[in-house]
Amino acid sequence: MSKTALIFGVTGQDGSYLTEHLLGLGYHVIGVRRRTSVPNTGRVDHLAGEPLFKLVCGDVTDAASVSHVVWQAWQDAYMEWRRSLQIRPSEGPRLEVYNLAAQSHVKASFDEPLHTTQATYLGCLNVLEAIRRLDVRQEHVRFYQASSSEMFGAAFDTRARVIEECSEGAIHWKSMSLTERERYQDESTPFLPCSPYAIAKLAAHHAVRLYRDAYGLFACSGILHNHESERRGEEFVTRKITKYVARWARDKSIEPLRLGNLNASRDWGHAEDYVRAMHLMLQQEKGDDFVICTGETHTVREFLLAAFKAAGSEAENVESLPVVIDSSLYRPSEVPYLRGDCSKAKRVLGWKPEVPFEELVRRMVYSDMRATDRG
Ligand SMILES: NC(=O)c1ccc[n+]([C@@H]2O[C@H](COP(=O)([O-])OP(=O)(O)OC[C@H]3O[C@@H](n4cnc5c(N)ncnc54)[C@H](OP(=O)(O)O)[C@@H]3O)[C@@H](O)[C@H]2O)c1
């Protein structure tokens, strides 16, 4: 079958890996980038010249632009299918639409709640509406929405008492009286979002379900836990750490690294693994939602120690590292603990994560060291 993919958010971390993955599978890929005053295509520039890849301009907050881009992609998919008929019989055209576009930084969403809602929720709604208005049979157009484990937010806090003790800006969770099973989040865990970002993602998540149930769209949400990579945005805590460690490895006298809450626990995987899951969701018989994660959780403190270790440090605690806790970097409302259970994705999609935590950290540190050496 001839397949065309339309990716909103192609210039982001996941967009670039997903493009590479789909091109490798023989897809025609149309990436949507928004117009910016400085170039924003750094993560996909290496794909320029690929015959099956093209970039078009569009902004998910602009319904007219979204509807034009979706309609044009459907025309492209249709023409591609017509051409492929001369070579081999095919069941019909197929367009896969991936919505990865969002204001994706949780702390920034507290400063820009309206923009976050527009890009993250209304953007998704614009794409869903554009697909609905194509009015084609559901097997021909399939939709993936980038939902987030941040939607679970403080779900654990409703079931167990987490005692916080604040001292000099640091939060210590003294006890977590949870059973082992309760410490996971899966597709049946209730949502209790704790940021404008998570609320916008949850609204989009429900919109996907509604369009699936009410209009019969083939629509999936991937509830992805944190995933990082060498291409992670530089303002995210993991990348901030690995960039600092790479510089520190070359110059031990640099200013200390300023960080917020080191006790937050996250389930961290590699983005390259996670884009495989996005694609698999759209190859199923029907649209559905899946939690994608590693099943392991690590604190920011553990990430920090692993990053310094990758750069040759033998420090066993943060106190002996050049790190300062800065309470201004705390979020107004913190999500203490995320850890997923992806049994459903393993069973239905045949997906599993390949990159373990230590390797993820090592790859990010080494990549930033190479970048530091290049100046
Ligand atoms: N990485 C994670 O841990 C994680 C976990 C769960 C869910 N997610 C979600 O998964 C998606 C991909 O994540 P990511 O890590 O790749 O995020 P990212 O690197 O921040 O990429 C976000 C993408 O959205 C684009 N975008 C933002 N506003 C837009 C607009 N108004 N119109 C069109 N495009 C717009 C950005 O364009 P510019 O390049 O121009 O900024 C960028 O291409 C996001 O929706 C994110 O919220 C991520």
Ligand as a Chemical Component Dictionary entry (heavy atoms), coordinates in Angstrom:
data_LIG
# 
_chem_comp.id                   LIG 
_chem_comp.type                 NON-POLYMER 
_chem_comp.pdbx_formal_charge   0 
_chem_comp.three_letter_code    LIG 
# 
loop_
_chem_comp_atom.comp_id 
_chem_comp_atom.atom_id 
_chem_comp_atom.alt_atom_id 
_chem_comp_atom.type_symbol 
_chem_comp_atom.charge 
_chem_comp_atom.model_Cartn_x 
_chem_comp_atom.model_Cartn_y 
_chem_comp_atom.model_Cartn_z 
_chem_comp_atom.pdbx_ordinal 
LIG N1  N1  N 0  9.367  14.521 24.868 1  
LIG C1  C1  C 0  8.579  14.105 25.844 2  
LIG O1  O1  O 0  9.048  13.678 26.914 3  
LIG C2  C2  C 0  7.094  14.096 25.643 4  
LIG C3  C3  C 0  6.304  13.282 26.473 5  
LIG C4  C4  C 0  4.936  13.224 26.247 6  
LIG C5  C5  C 0  4.366  13.985 25.244 7  
LIG N2  N2  N 1  5.163  14.800 24.487 8  
LIG C6  C6  C 0  4.526  15.575 23.416 9  
LIG O2  O2  O 0  4.964  15.000 22.198 10 
LIG C7  C7  C 0  5.098  16.009 21.206 11 
LIG C8  C8  C 0  6.512  15.974 20.660 12 
LIG O3  O3  O 0  7.427  16.192 21.731 13 
LIG P1  P1  P 0  8.856  16.803 21.461 14 
LIG O4  O4  O 0  9.683  16.407 22.632 15 
LIG O5  O5  O -1 9.301  16.491 20.102 16 
LIG O6  O6  O 0  8.537  18.381 21.582 17 
LIG P2  P2  P 0  9.296  19.610 20.924 18 
LIG O7  O7  O 0  10.711 19.239 20.590 19 
LIG O8  O8  O 0  9.065  20.786 21.802 20 
LIG O9  O9  O 0  8.523  19.830 19.536 21 
LIG C9  C9  C 0  7.305  20.514 19.474 22 
LIG C10 C10 C 0  7.010  20.812 18.026 23 
LIG O10 O10 O 0  5.773  21.526 17.939 24 
LIG C11 C11 C 0  5.978  22.627 17.053 25 
LIG N3  N3  N 0  4.996  23.684 17.316 26 
LIG C12 C12 C 0  4.803  24.392 18.447 27 
LIG N4  N4  N 0  3.802  25.257 18.290 28 
LIG C13 C13 C 0  3.363  25.101 17.002 29 
LIG C14 C14 C 0  2.359  25.725 16.230 30 
LIG N5  N5  N 0  1.594  26.689 16.745 31 
LIG N6  N6  N 0  2.166  25.309 14.970 32 
LIG C15 C15 C 0  2.935  24.324 14.422 33 
LIG N7  N7  N 0  3.918  23.712 15.107 34 
LIG C16 C16 C 0  4.123  24.092 16.379 35 
LIG C17 C17 C 0  7.405  23.069 17.338 36 
LIG O11 O11 O 0  7.859  23.925 16.322 37 
LIG P3  P3  P 0  9.176  24.843 16.514 38 
LIG O12 O12 O 0  10.353 23.952 16.195 39 
LIG O13 O13 O 0  8.976  25.931 15.536 40 
LIG O14 O14 O 0  9.192  25.304 17.945 41 
LIG C18 C18 C 0  8.075  21.703 17.335 42 
LIG O15 O15 O 0  8.268  21.259 16.032 43 
LIG C19 C19 C 0  4.711  17.306 21.870 44 
LIG O16 O16 O 0  3.344  17.527 21.619 45 
LIG C20 C20 C 0  4.924  17.039 23.337 46 
LIG O17 O17 O 0  4.103  17.860 24.141 47 
LIG C21 C21 C 0  6.502  14.854 24.656 48 
# 
loop_
_chem_comp_bond.comp_id 
_chem_comp_bond.atom_id_1 
_chem_comp_bond.atom_id_2 
_chem_comp_bond.value_order 
_chem_comp_bond.pdbx_ordinal 
LIG N1  C1  SING 1  
LIG C1  O1  DOUB 2  
LIG C1  C2  SING 3  
LIG C2  C3  SING 4  
LIG C2  C21 DOUB 5  
LIG C3  C4  DOUB 6  
LIG C4  C5  SING 7  
LIG C5  N2  DOUB 8  
LIG N2  C6  SING 9  
LIG N2  C21 SING 10 
LIG C6  O2  SING 11 
LIG C6  C20 SING 12 
LIG O2  C7  SING 13 
LIG C7  C8  SING 14 
LIG C7  C19 SING 15 
LIG C8  O3  SING 16 
LIG O3  P1  SING 17 
LIG P1  O4  DOUB 18 
LIG P1  O5  SING 19 
LIG P1  O6  SING 20 
LIG O6  P2  SING 21 
LIG P2  O7  DOUB 22 
LIG P2  O8  SING 23 
LIG P2  O9  SING 24 
LIG O9  C9  SING 25 
LIG C9  C10 SING 26 
LIG C10 O10 SING 27 
LIG C10 C18 SING 28 
LIG O10 C11 SING 29 
LIG C11 N3  SING 30 
LIG C11 C17 SING 31 
LIG N3  C12 SING 32 
LIG N3  C16 SING 33 
LIG C12 N4  DOUB 34 
LIG N4  C13 SING 35 
LIG C13 C14 SING 36 
LIG C13 C16 DOUB 37 
LIG C14 N5  SING 38 
LIG C14 N6  DOUB 39 
LIG N6  C15 SING 40 
LIG C15 N7  DOUB 41 
LIG N7  C16 SING 42 
LIG C17 O11 SING 43 
LIG C17 C18 SING 44 
LIG O11 P3  SING 45 
LIG P3  O12 DOUB 46 
LIG P3  O13 SING 47 
LIG P3  O14 SING 48 
LIG C18 O15 SING 49 
LIG C19 O16 SING 50 
LIG C19 C20 SING 51 
LIG C20 O17 SING 52 
# 
